[in-house]
Amino acid sequence: MIALGSDHGGYELKERIKAYLEGKGIACQDFGCHSKESCDYPLFGRAAAEAVSRGECSRGIVVCTTGIGISISANKVKGIRCALCSEPLSAEMTRRHNDANMLALGAGLVGPNLAERIVDVFLATEFEGGRHERRVCQIEAIDG
């Protein structure tokens, strides 16, 4: 199950990603928002991140206009490693090396076709472990 969240600026891209994933048989849980009416991204980034942190969803995808604010919000939740990616290589590397469990996208920066490719790479790429495991453990040990 993939957790989804967005604000009004990311609503249309989130809806496109949801339809794309469901079309591929991938279950999603949508934590909002549910319209293009102005709203606050921290609420929806946090809700999606908490579902991933609790293990209710295996990974999460969050979207706002730039992806910056919602990724910062998601990363405030313990156990979340949310990476803002605007092309597939970053999505691949953050999975391989950082074991990122959430992906942030900027709807104002990434079009729907590119977003689908980034999502595909993010979901298909496995964590390499090895020397990267030690670093992920160090990230997790940081207590703000």
Secondary structure, 3 states (H helix, E strand, C coil): CEEEEECHHHHHHHHHHHHHHHHCCCCEEECCCCCCCCCCHHHHHHHHHHHHHCCCCCEEEEEECCCHHHHHHHHCCCCCCEEECCCHHHHHHHHHHHCCCEEEEECCCCCHHHHHHHHHHHHHCCCCCCHHHHHHHHHHHCCC
